[in-house]
Amino acid sequence: MLRFGAVSYLNTKPLIETLPQRLAGWGSLRLDLPSRLATDLSSGELDVALIPSVEYFRHRDQYEIVSDAAIACRGPVWSVRLLSRVAMQDIRTLALDEGSRTSAAMAQVLLWEMHGVRPTTVPFPIGTAAEDVDADAVLVIGDRAMHPPHGVYHEIWDLGDRWCRWTELPFVFAMWVARREITADATACDRIAEALDLSRDEGGQCLEAIAIREAAGHGLTNEDLHRYFAENLHFHLGPRERAGLDLFRQKSEATGLIPTPPMTIATVSNSSSVRHILDKAVAGERLDDADAIALLQSHDLAALGAAAETVSRQKHPEPYRTYNIDRNINYTNVCTAVCDFCAFYRGPKSDEGYVLPREVLLQKIQETVDLGGNQILLQGGLHPKYKLDWYEEMLGDIKSKFPSVNIHGFSPPELHHFTKLNRLSITEVLTRLKAAGLGSIPGGGAEILTDRVRGEITRGKVMTDDWLGVMRAWHELGGVSSATMMFGHVETLAERVEHLRRLRDLQDETDGFTAFICWTFQPEHTQMSELPKIGSFEYLKMLAVSRLYLDNIPNLQSSWVTQGMKIGQMALMFGANDMGSLMIEENVVAEAGTVHYLSLQQIREAIEEHGFEARQRDVFYNLVDEELEQKAITANANASARELVQMSL
């Protein structure tokens, strides 16, 4: 029987409305003060608790967040206020409400960051009126903050409003955490998360009923309390909330409100266990999920790279490394899905939406062929209007004019969208598109193949099983495809590994993936722009672990488009055997502000500088004939990388 604890405050009610029923038979719920919950969780008298953010910070080596349910705000919160009798910059004494250590820390962080003030703190006992406290300013929370203050004040801050306007991020007051010995059991962890998330969702559906039940006891009107639940509070721990939480931790550490963890030098990769994992991979033994997580936690990039390069050379003993020449053609940017990470899409009603005229599309392909290209990457948004025959006609027009050009087209989200729009099975959709000229499928839209991540960063887009289902159906029809991963946003290391495992399992079943490509999330100009950008160290590590874990996918591509030439070149030492495409045109990554340009000459030189022969390939990783390869070299000889990309403008 697991022991749950939650704070007994009004803002908790929607989170726990149905939790006792959800825990029936396997868990119990106790309501108490935040300080007591924190103490009991630390001592082991509780297993899971809804605790203040600062308590999580102080014990984050012992606790792990177990749910996306939380108490947060994205603007004025109403129930946390700072009442000051003097100008904020003149505060010398601050009375702190004993009921919330997190709000106390937030008040002190804001005063220091905004005014350089570090006031002496004094207690503000529960049951004492604010006007009776001898201090320049008083922090009030809960019921005391939600009623008009008595007395005269020079300034009154709603701390939620101040934080959100100052940081442009939400503030997280409390979240569900569990002791790490509890989260070590993956099954128990999933059950806990499901119960907490469902209770939150069910509570959100009856906010009005909760308000009617609770309002009178707190001296509030039904309407005011319902507005507080629905508008002032936010109960989802999304990517922006996590970013705000991390910023609050950093500021709290910087102001000395919580201890800064001691610096440690990671030596995990030098341990015999991780060395054993690398030796096992080089020997051809299959790695399990625990192995992959251990490698991702390692900091010895050189050891990981050496092992990945050894495996790559085992799989590809040939004296060359490859590249491709194709063009990314986005036939439309209109999309009904909402992806927080995407800067490219436009909604169906946007004035900036487009659909390429057919003559423009064909002209782009002609330019590609003239430069020695033999493939196009054809992708677009989830357009709400066009039926399957429109796409069949587009493919037919392309193949009639360019019969030797491979159409690497339509990612799984698009293809799944076609099934919904046309009310057809995925097999029927794919069969018809293949007959019309579709040659292979790109692995786009995978992001991270876990429903938790996908549900957090996308709306209206294919989930994990359906993404894999599209690929399975295509492979069963004899088609091939690539697989991808976009990482470095809201996923955990375990979720990255789960993504790899789902791909590896499907490859065991169908053997239809020709290549894997991973790249880092590019946050600029997206709705997740507050997230820190993952650097080259993490990219190379993820690439190396992918090569060691994905033992049945033959090829790994470098992602120089997101990493730049030098790191893209280094990828050949970390498991990649292919430099990807010349990328005559690229729009999606460019919209996020990350644009790296390479000419064909630079791609070939990057390969040759590693001692390999540079060879052009097709989508099936067969070398093209030397005549076509030489044609491409000659055609691109006088074209700079930037000129190639600007062809798309």
C-alpha positions as CSV (number, residue, x, y, z in Angstrom):
1,M,0.0,0.0,0.0
2,L,1.6,3.3,-1.1
3,R,1.2,6.3,1.1
4,F,0.3,9.6,-0.6
5,G,0.3,13.0,1.0
6,A,-1.1,16.3,-0.3
7,V,-1.3,19.8,1.2
8,S,-4.7,20.7,2.7
9,Y,-5.0,24.1,0.9
10,L,-7.8,25.3,-1.4
11,N,-5.6,25.3,-4.5
12,T,-5.1,21.5,-4.1
13,K,-8.8,20.6,-4.3
14,P,-8.9,20.1,-8.1
15,L,-5.9,17.8,-8.0
16,I,-7.3,15.4,-5.4
17,E,-11.0,15.5,-6.1
18,T,-11.1,11.9,-7.2
19,L,-7.7,10.7,-6.0
20,P,-9.1,8.6,-3.1
21,Q,-11.1,6.6,-5.5
22,R,-8.2,6.3,-7.9
23,L,-6.0,4.9,-5.1
24,A,-8.6,2.5,-3.8
25,G,-7.0,-0.8,-2.9
26,W,-3.4,0.1,-3.5
27,G,-2.8,3.6,-1.9
28,S,-3.9,5.9,0.8
29,L,-4.1,9.7,0.9
30,R,-3.3,12.0,3.8
31,L,-3.8,15.8,3.9
32,D,-1.5,17.9,6.0
33,L,0.6,21.0,6.1
34,P,3.4,21.4,3.6
35,S,6.2,21.3,6.2
36,R,4.9,18.1,7.7
37,L,4.5,16.4,4.3
38,A,8.1,17.4,3.5
39,T,9.4,16.0,6.7
40,D,7.5,12.7,6.4
41,L,8.5,12.2,2.8
42,S,12.1,12.7,3.7
43,S,11.9,10.3,6.7
44,G,10.1,7.6,4.6
45,E,6.7,7.9,6.3
46,L,5.3,8.9,2.9
47,D,6.0,7.5,-0.5
48,V,4.5,10.1,-2.7
49,A,3.7,13.7,-1.9
50,L,2.6,17.0,-3.3
51,I,5.3,19.3,-1.9
52,P,6.4,22.9,-2.4
53,S,9.0,23.5,-5.1
54,V,11.7,24.6,-2.7
55,E,11.4,21.3,-0.8
56,Y,11.9,19.4,-4.1
57,F,15.0,21.6,-4.8
58,R,16.5,20.8,-1.4
59,H,16.1,17.0,-1.8
60,R,16.2,16.6,-5.6
61,D,18.9,13.9,-5.1
62,Q,16.3,11.9,-3.2
63,Y,13.1,12.7,-5.1
64,E,11.8,12.5,-8.6
65,I,8.8,14.2,-10.2
66,V,6.2,11.6,-11.0
67,S,3.4,13.4,-12.7
68,D,2.5,16.3,-15.0
69,A,-0.1,17.4,-12.4
70,A,1.1,20.5,-10.5
71,I,0.0,23.8,-8.9
72,A,1.3,26.6,-11.1
73,C,0.3,30.0,-12.5
74,R,0.8,31.7,-15.8
75,G,-0.1,35.2,-14.6
76,P,-1.9,36.7,-11.6
77,V,-2.4,34.0,-9.0
78,W,-4.5,36.1,-6.5
79,S,-3.7,33.9,-3.5
80,V,0.0,35.1,-3.0
81,R,0.5,38.8,-2.3
82,L,3.2,41.0,-1.0
83,L,1.8,44.0,0.9
84,S,4.3,46.8,1.4
85,R,4.0,49.9,3.5
86,V,7.0,51.5,1.8
87,A,8.4,51.5,-1.8
88,M,9.7,48.0,-2.7
89,Q,13.3,49.3,-2.9
90,D,13.0,50.6,0.7
91,I,11.9,47.4,2.3
92,R,14.2,46.5,5.3
93,T,12.0,44.0,7.2
94,L,9.7,41.4,5.6
95,A,7.2,39.3,7.5
96,L,6.8,35.8,5.9
97,D,3.6,33.7,6.1
98,E,4.6,30.5,7.7
99,G,2.3,28.5,5.4
100,S,4.5,28.6,2.3
101,R,8.2,28.3,2.0
102,T,8.0,28.5,-1.8
103,S,6.1,31.8,-1.8
104,A,8.6,33.1,0.8
105,A,11.5,32.2,-1.5
106,M,9.7,33.7,-4.5
107,A,9.2,37.0,-2.7
108,Q,12.8,37.2,-1.7
109,V,14.1,36.3,-5.2
110,L,11.9,39.0,-6.8
111,L,12.9,41.7,-4.3
112,W,16.6,40.9,-4.9
113,E,16.4,40.6,-8.6
114,M,14.2,43.6,-9.2
115,H,15.4,46.0,-6.5
116,G,18.6,44.6,-5.0
117,V,16.8,44.3,-1.6
118,R,17.7,41.6,1.0
119,P,15.3,42.4,3.9
120,T,15.5,40.9,7.3
121,T,12.8,38.3,7.7
122,V,10.4,38.0,10.6
123,P,7.6,35.5,11.2
124,F,4.0,36.2,10.3
125,P,2.1,33.7,12.5
126,I,-1.0,32.0,11.2
127,G,-4.0,33.8,12.9
128,T,-2.3,37.2,13.0
129,A,-3.7,40.0,10.9
130,A,-1.3,41.7,8.4
131,E,-2.0,45.1,9.9
132,D,-0.8,43.9,13.3
133,V,2.7,42.9,12.1
134,D,5.6,45.3,12.7
135,A,7.4,45.0,9.4
136,D,7.8,47.1,6.2
137,A,6.2,44.4,4.1
138,V,4.1,41.3,4.7
139,L,3.7,38.2,2.5
140,V,0.2,36.8,2.7
141,I,-1.0,33.6,1.0
142,G,-4.2,31.6,0.7
143,D,-7.5,33.0,2.2
144,R,-5.7,36.0,3.7
145,A,-4.5,37.0,0.3
146,M,-7.8,36.5,-1.5
147,H,-9.6,39.1,0.6
148,P,-9.1,42.9,0.4
149,P,-6.3,43.9,2.8
150,H,-7.0,46.1,5.7
151,G,-4.7,49.0,6.3
152,V,-2.8,51.4,4.0
153,Y,-0.1,50.0,1.7
154,H,2.3,51.8,-0.6
155,E,2.5,48.9,-3.1
156,I,0.7,45.5,-3.4
157,W,2.2,42.8,-5.6
158,D,0.5,39.7,-6.9
159,L,3.6,37.6,-6.9
160,G,2.4,35.3,-9.6
161,D,1.9,38.3,-11.9
162,R,5.3,39.8,-11.0
163,W,7.1,36.6,-11.6
164,C,5.5,35.8,-14.9
165,R,6.0,39.4,-16.3
166,W,9.6,39.5,-15.1
167,T,10.7,36.1,-16.4
168,E,8.1,35.5,-19.1
169,L,7.7,32.0,-17.7
170,P,5.1,30.4,-15.5
171,F,5.7,29.8,-11.8
172,V,5.3,26.3,-10.2
173,F,4.3,26.3,-6.5
174,A,4.1,22.5,-5.9
175,M,4.4,19.2,-7.7
176,W,4.0,15.5,-7.1
177,V,7.3,13.8,-6.2
178,A,8.2,10.3,-5.0
179,R,11.3,8.9,-3.3
180,R,13.7,7.4,-5.8
181,E,13.4,3.9,-4.4
182,I,9.7,4.1,-5.4
183,T,10.4,5.4,-8.9
184,A,12.9,2.7,-9.5
185,D,9.9,0.4,-10.1
186,A,8.8,1.4,-13.6
187,T,5.4,-0.3,-13.2
188,A,4.6,1.4,-9.9
189,C,5.8,4.7,-11.4
190,D,3.4,4.4,-14.4
191,R,0.5,3.5,-12.1
192,I,1.2,6.5,-9.8
193,A,1.5,8.9,-12.8
194,E,-1.8,7.6,-14.3
195,A,-3.7,8.0,-11.0
196,L,-2.4,11.5,-10.4
197,D,-2.9,12.7,-14.0
198,L,-6.5,11.3,-14.1
199,S,-7.4,12.8,-10.8
200,R,-6.2,16.2,-12.1
201,D,-8.1,15.8,-15.3
202,E,-11.3,14.7,-13.6
203,G,-11.0,17.5,-11.1
204,G,-10.6,20.0,-13.9
205,Q,-14.0,18.8,-15.3
206,C,-15.8,19.7,-12.1
207,L,-14.3,23.0,-11.1
208,E,-17.7,24.7,-10.8
209,A,-18.9,22.0,-8.4
210,I,-15.8,22.2,-6.3
211,A,-16.2,26.0,-6.1
212,I,-19.8,25.7,-5.0
213,R,-18.8,23.3,-2.3
214,E,-15.8,25.2,-1.0
215,A,-16.6,28.9,-1.5
216,A,-18.7,29.6,1.6
217,G,-16.2,28.1,3.9
218,H,-13.5,30.4,2.7
219,G,-15.6,33.6,2.6
220,L,-15.7,33.7,-1.2
221,T,-18.4,33.8,-3.8
222,N,-18.9,30.7,-6.1
223,E,-18.0,32.8,-9.1
224,D,-14.8,34.2,-7.6
225,L,-13.6,30.7,-6.6
226,H,-14.5,29.2,-9.9
227,R,-12.5,31.9,-11.6
228,Y,-9.6,31.3,-9.3
229,F,-9.5,27.6,-10.2
230,A,-10.1,28.1,-14.0
231,E,-8.1,31.3,-14.7
232,N,-5.6,32.0,-11.9
233,L,-4.3,28.5,-11.4
234,H,-2.7,26.1,-13.9
235,F,-2.5,22.4,-13.1
236,H,-0.3,21.1,-15.9
237,L,3.5,20.8,-15.6
238,G,4.4,21.5,-19.3
239,P,7.7,22.5,-20.9
240,R,7.3,26.2,-20.0
241,E,6.4,25.3,-16.4
242,R,9.5,23.1,-16.2
243,A,11.6,25.9,-17.6
244,G,10.1,28.3,-15.0
245,L,10.8,25.8,-12.3
246,D,14.4,25.4,-13.3
247,L,14.9,29.2,-13.4
248,F,13.4,29.5,-9.9
249,R,15.8,26.9,-8.7
250,Q,18.7,28.8,-10.2
251,K,17.6,32.1,-8.6
252,S,17.0,30.5,-5.2
253,E,20.5,29.0,-5.2
254,A,22.0,32.3,-6.3
255,T,20.4,34.1,-3.5
256,G,21.3,31.5,-0.9
257,L,17.8,30.4,-0.2
258,I,18.5,26.8,-1.0
259,P,21.9,25.0,-0.9
260,T,23.9,24.7,-4.1
261,P,24.7,21.0,-4.7
262,P,28.5,20.3,-4.6
263,M,30.3,20.0,-7.8
264,T,31.3,16.4,-8.6
265,I,33.4,15.0,-11.4
266,A,31.6,12.2,-13.2
267,T,33.6,9.1,-13.6
268,V,30.8,6.7,-14.6
269,S,32.3,6.0,-18.0
270,N,35.5,4.8,-16.5
271,S,33.7,2.3,-14.3
272,S,34.0,-1.4,-15.1
273,S,30.3,-1.6,-15.7
274,V,30.2,1.0,-18.5
275,R,33.5,-0.3,-19.9
276,H,31.8,-3.7,-20.0
277,I,28.9,-2.2,-21.9
278,L,31.1,-0.7,-24.6
279,D,33.0,-3.9,-24.9
280,K,29.8,-5.8,-25.2
281,A,28.6,-3.5,-28.1
282,V,31.9,-3.8,-29.9
283,A,31.7,-7.6,-29.6
284,G,28.3,-7.6,-31.4
285,E,26.1,-8.3,-28.3
286,R,22.8,-6.5,-28.1
287,L,22.5,-3.7,-25.5
288,D,19.5,-3.5,-23.3
289,D,17.7,-0.3,-22.1
290,A,19.7,-0.1,-18.9
291,D,22.9,-0.3,-20.9
292,A,21.9,2.6,-23.1
293,I,20.8,4.8,-20.1
294,A,24.1,4.2,-18.4
295,L,25.9,5.3,-21.6
296,L,23.8,8.4,-21.9
297,Q,24.7,9.2,-18.3
298,S,28.4,8.9,-19.0
299,H,30.6,11.9,-19.7
300,D,33.5,10.2,-21.4
301,L,32.6,11.3,-24.9
302,A,35.9,10.0,-26.3
303,A,35.2,6.4,-25.1
304,L,31.7,6.4,-26.5
305,G,32.9,7.8,-29.8
306,A,35.7,5.3,-30.1
307,A,33.3,2.4,-29.5
308,A,30.7,3.8,-31.9
309,E,33.2,4.3,-34.7
310,T,34.5,0.8,-34.2
311,V,31.0,-0.6,-34.6
312,S,30.4,1.7,-37.6
313,R,33.6,0.4,-39.3
314,Q,32.5,-3.2,-38.6
315,K,29.2,-2.5,-40.4
316,H,30.8,-0.5,-43.1
317,P,34.3,-1.8,-43.9
318,E,34.2,-0.2,-47.4
319,P,36.8,2.6,-48.0
320,Y,34.1,5.3,-48.7
321,R,31.5,7.3,-46.9
322,T,28.4,8.5,-48.6
323,Y,26.2,11.6,-49.2
324,N,23.1,12.3,-51.2
325,I,21.8,15.1,-53.4
326,D,18.1,15.9,-52.9
327,R,15.9,18.8,-52.2
328,N,13.5,19.3,-49.3
329,I,10.3,20.6,-50.9
330,N,7.6,21.6,-48.5
331,Y,4.5,21.6,-50.7
332,T,2.4,23.4,-48.0
333,N,3.0,24.9,-44.6
334,V,-0.8,24.8,-43.7
335,C,-1.3,22.4,-40.8
336,T,-4.1,21.5,-38.5
337,A,-1.7,20.1,-35.8
338,V,-0.2,22.4,-33.2
339,C,3.4,21.5,-32.4
340,D,5.0,23.8,-29.8
341,F,8.5,23.0,-31.3
342,C,7.7,23.9,-34.9
343,A,8.3,27.4,-36.2
344,F,7.3,26.4,-39.8
345,Y,3.6,25.6,-39.7
346,R,0.8,28.0,-40.2
347,G,-2.8,27.4,-39.2
348,P,-5.5,26.9,-41.8
349,K,-6.8,30.5,-41.4
350,S,-3.4,32.1,-41.4
351,D,-2.6,34.7,-44.1
352,E,0.9,33.2,-44.3
353,G,-0.2,29.8,-45.4
354,Y,0.7,28.5,-48.8
355,V,0.3,25.6,-51.2
356,L,3.0,25.4,-53.9
357,P,1.6,25.8,-57.5
358,R,2.3,22.7,-59.5
359,E,4.6,24.6,-61.9
360,V,6.7,25.9,-59.1
361,L,7.0,22.4,-57.6
362,L,8.1,20.9,-61.0
363,Q,10.6,23.8,-61.5
364,K,12.2,23.0,-58.1
365,I,12.6,19.4,-59.2
366,Q,14.1,20.4,-62.5
367,E,16.7,22.5,-60.6
368,T,17.5,19.5,-58.4
369,V,18.1,17.2,-61.4
370,D,20.2,19.9,-63.1
371,L,22.5,19.8,-60.0
372,G,22.9,16.0,-60.2
373,G,20.1,15.2,-57.7
374,N,18.1,12.0,-57.9
375,Q,15.6,12.4,-55.1
376,I,13.2,14.9,-53.6
377,L,12.1,14.9,-49.9
378,L,8.4,15.9,-50.3
379,Q,6.7,16.9,-47.1
380,G,4.0,19.3,-45.9
381,G,1.6,20.1,-43.1
382,L,-1.6,18.3,-42.3
383,H,-3.7,20.3,-44.8
384,P,-7.5,20.0,-43.9
385,K,-8.7,20.3,-47.5
386,Y,-7.0,18.0,-50.0
387,K,-8.2,14.4,-50.5
388,L,-6.0,11.5,-51.5
389,D,-6.6,12.0,-55.2
390,W,-5.0,15.4,-55.0
391,Y,-1.8,13.8,-53.7
392,E,-2.0,11.0,-56.3
393,E,-2.3,13.6,-59.0
394,M,0.8,15.4,-57.6
395,L,2.8,12.2,-57.6
396,G,1.7,11.3,-61.1
397,D,2.7,14.8,-62.4
398,I,6.2,14.4,-60.9
399,K,6.8,10.9,-62.1
400,S,5.6,11.6,-65.6
401,K,8.1,14.4,-66.0
402,F,10.9,12.9,-63.9
403,P,10.6,9.2,-64.0
404,S,14.0,8.5,-62.6
405,V,13.7,10.8,-59.5
406,N,12.8,9.0,-56.3
407,I,10.0,10.6,-54.3
408,H,10.9,10.3,-50.6
409,G,7.6,11.6,-49.4
410,F,5.0,12.1,-46.8
411,S,6.0,11.5,-43.2
412,P,3.9,9.2,-40.9
413,P,1.9,12.2,-39.5
414,E,0.8,13.2,-43.0
415,L,0.0,9.6,-44.0
416,H,-2.0,9.0,-40.8
417,H,-3.8,12.3,-41.5
418,F,-4.8,11.0,-45.0
419,T,-6.5,8.0,-43.4
420,K,-8.6,10.2,-41.3
421,L,-9.5,12.7,-44.0
422,N,-10.4,10.0,-46.5
423,R,-11.7,7.3,-44.1
424,L,-9.4,4.7,-45.6
425,S,-7.1,2.2,-44.0
426,I,-3.4,3.0,-43.9
427,T,-2.7,0.0,-46.1
428,E,-5.1,1.3,-48.8
429,V,-3.7,4.8,-48.6
430,L,-0.1,3.6,-49.0
431,T,-1.0,1.1,-51.8
432,R,-2.6,3.9,-53.8
433,L,0.3,6.4,-53.2
434,K,2.9,3.7,-54.1
435,A,1.0,3.0,-57.3
436,A,1.0,6.8,-58.1
437,G,4.8,7.0,-57.7
438,L,5.7,7.2,-54.0
439,G,9.2,5.6,-53.7
440,S,10.1,5.7,-50.0
441,I,9.0,7.3,-46.7
442,P,10.9,9.8,-44.5
443,G,11.0,9.3,-40.8
444,G,9.8,12.8,-40.0
445,G,7.3,13.6,-37.2
446,A,8.8,11.0,-34.8
447,E,10.2,13.6,-32.3
448,I,10.2,11.2,-29.3
449,L,8.2,8.1,-29.6
450,T,6.5,8.1,-26.2
451,D,2.9,9.3,-25.8
452,R,3.8,11.4,-22.7
453,V,6.2,13.5,-24.6
454,R,4.1,13.7,-27.7
455,G,1.1,14.7,-25.7
456,E,3.1,17.5,-24.0
457,I,4.5,19.1,-27.1
458,T,1.9,18.4,-29.8
459,R,-1.8,18.5,-30.3
460,G,-3.7,16.9,-33.1
461,K,-0.8,14.8,-34.3
462,V,-0.2,11.1,-34.7
463,M,0.7,9.3,-31.5
464,T,3.4,6.6,-31.0
465,D,1.6,3.4,-32.0
466,D,0.1,5.0,-35.1
467,W,3.5,6.4,-36.2
468,L,5.0,3.0,-36.0
469,G,1.9,1.5,-37.6
470,V,2.3,3.6,-40.7
471,M,5.9,2.4,-41.0
472,R,5.0,-1.2,-40.4
473,A,2.3,-1.1,-43.1
474,W,4.7,0.5,-45.6
475,H,7.4,-2.1,-44.9
476,E,4.9,-4.9,-45.3
477,L,4.2,-3.5,-48.8
478,G,7.9,-3.9,-49.6
479,G,8.8,-0.2,-49.0
480,V,11.7,1.3,-47.2
481,S,11.9,4.3,-44.9
482,S,14.2,6.2,-42.6
483,A,13.8,6.8,-38.9
484,T,14.5,10.0,-36.9
485,M,14.7,11.4,-33.5
486,M,14.4,15.1,-32.4
487,F,15.7,15.3,-28.8
488,G,16.7,17.8,-26.2
489,H,13.4,19.3,-25.1
490,V,11.0,17.7,-22.5
491,E,12.0,14.1,-22.8
492,T,14.0,12.1,-20.2
493,L,17.0,9.9,-21.0
494,A,14.8,6.8,-20.4
495,E,12.3,8.2,-23.0
496,R,15.1,8.6,-25.5
497,V,16.0,5.0,-25.0
498,E,12.4,3.9,-25.3
499,H,12.3,5.7,-28.6
500,L,15.3,3.7,-29.8
501,R,13.8,0.5,-28.5
502,R,10.5,1.0,-30.4
503,L,12.5,1.5,-33.6
504,R,14.7,-1.5,-33.0
505,D,11.8,-3.7,-32.2
506,L,10.0,-2.7,-35.4
507,Q,13.2,-3.2,-37.4
508,D,13.5,-6.7,-36.0
509,E,10.0,-7.3,-37.3
510,T,10.1,-5.7,-40.8
511,D,13.7,-4.8,-41.7
512,G,12.4,-1.7,-43.5
513,F,14.5,1.1,-42.0
514,T,17.5,2.0,-44.1
515,A,18.9,4.7,-41.8
516,F,18.5,6.6,-38.6
517,I,19.0,10.4,-38.2
518,C,18.9,12.2,-34.9
519,W,19.2,15.9,-34.3
520,T,18.8,18.4,-31.5
521,F,15.7,20.5,-30.9
522,Q,16.1,24.1,-32.3
523,P,14.1,26.3,-29.9
524,E,14.4,29.7,-31.5
525,H,11.1,31.2,-32.8
526,T,9.1,28.3,-31.4
527,Q,6.6,28.2,-28.5
528,M,9.3,26.4,-26.5
529,S,12.0,29.0,-27.1
530,E,12.6,29.3,-23.3
531,L,14.2,25.9,-23.2
532,P,18.0,25.8,-23.3
533,K,19.5,24.6,-26.6
534,I,21.3,21.3,-26.4
535,G,24.9,21.5,-27.5
536,S,27.3,19.5,-29.6
537,F,28.5,17.3,-26.7
538,E,25.0,15.9,-26.1
539,Y,24.5,15.5,-29.9
540,L,27.6,13.5,-30.4
541,K,26.9,11.4,-27.3
542,M,23.3,10.6,-28.5
543,L,24.6,9.7,-31.9
544,A,27.2,7.4,-30.5
545,V,24.7,5.6,-28.2
546,S,22.3,5.3,-31.1
547,R,25.0,3.5,-33.2
548,L,25.7,1.1,-30.3
549,Y,22.1,0.4,-29.5
550,L,20.5,0.2,-33.0
551,D,22.4,-2.9,-34.1
552,N,19.9,-3.7,-36.8
553,I,19.6,-0.3,-38.6
554,P,22.5,-0.3,-41.1
555,N,23.2,3.5,-41.7
556,L,23.4,6.6,-39.4
557,Q,23.4,10.0,-40.9
558,S,25.2,13.1,-39.7
559,S,23.0,16.1,-38.9
560,W,25.3,19.0,-40.1
561,V,22.2,21.0,-40.9
562,T,21.6,21.6,-37.2
563,Q,25.2,21.1,-35.9
564,G,27.3,22.9,-38.6
565,M,30.1,21.6,-40.7
566,K,32.7,20.8,-38.0
567,I,30.4,18.8,-35.7
568,G,28.8,17.2,-38.8
569,Q,32.2,16.1,-39.9
570,M,33.0,14.8,-36.4
571,A,29.9,12.7,-36.5
572,L,31.8,10.4,-38.8
573,M,33.9,9.5,-35.8
574,F,30.9,8.9,-33.5
575,G,29.0,6.3,-35.5
576,A,27.7,8.0,-38.6
577,N,28.7,6.6,-42.0
578,D,26.8,9.1,-44.1
579,M,26.9,12.9,-44.4
580,G,23.3,13.2,-45.4
581,S,22.1,15.4,-48.2
582,L,23.4,18.4,-50.0
583,M,20.1,20.0,-49.0
584,I,19.4,22.3,-51.9
585,E,16.5,23.6,-50.0
586,E,15.5,23.5,-46.3
587,N,12.7,25.3,-44.7
588,V,11.6,23.8,-41.4
589,V,14.9,24.1,-39.5
590,A,15.6,27.4,-41.1
591,E,12.3,28.8,-39.7
592,A,13.7,28.2,-36.2
593,G,16.7,30.3,-37.0
594,T,19.3,27.5,-37.4
595,V,20.7,27.5,-40.9
596,H,24.0,25.9,-41.8
597,Y,25.1,25.9,-45.4
598,L,27.5,23.4,-47.1
599,S,28.4,23.1,-50.7
600,L,28.9,19.8,-52.4
601,Q,32.7,20.5,-52.4
602,Q,32.6,21.0,-48.6
603,I,30.7,17.8,-48.0
604,R,33.1,15.8,-50.1
605,E,36.1,17.4,-48.4
606,A,34.7,16.7,-45.0
607,I,34.5,13.0,-45.9
608,E,38.0,12.9,-47.5
609,E,39.6,14.6,-44.6
610,H,38.8,11.5,-42.6
611,G,40.6,9.3,-45.1
612,F,37.5,8.1,-46.9
613,E,36.5,8.3,-50.5
614,A,33.4,10.5,-50.9
615,R,30.7,8.8,-52.9
616,Q,27.2,9.8,-53.9
617,R,24.3,7.4,-53.1
618,D,20.6,6.9,-53.6
619,V,17.9,6.5,-51.0
620,F,18.6,2.7,-50.8
621,Y,22.3,3.5,-50.0
622,N,23.4,2.1,-53.4
623,L,26.2,4.1,-55.1
624,V,25.0,6.1,-58.1
625,D,26.9,5.5,-61.4
626,E,30.0,7.5,-61.8
627,E,28.6,9.5,-64.7
628,L,25.8,11.0,-62.5
629,E,28.2,11.6,-59.7
630,Q,30.6,13.5,-62.0
631,K,27.7,15.4,-63.5
632,A,26.8,16.6,-59.9
633,I,30.4,17.6,-59.1
634,T,30.6,19.6,-62.3
635,A,27.2,21.3,-61.9
636,N,27.9,22.3,-58.3
637,A,31.5,23.4,-58.9
638,N,30.7,27.1,-59.1
639,A,27.7,27.2,-56.7
640,S,28.2,28.3,-53.1
641,A,26.3,26.7,-50.3
642,R,24.3,29.8,-49.6
643,E,23.4,30.2,-53.3
644,L,22.0,26.6,-53.3
645,V,19.7,27.3,-50.4
646,Q,18.6,30.7,-51.8
647,M,17.3,28.9,-54.9
648,S,14.3,28.2,-52.7
649,L,13.5,31.8,-51.9
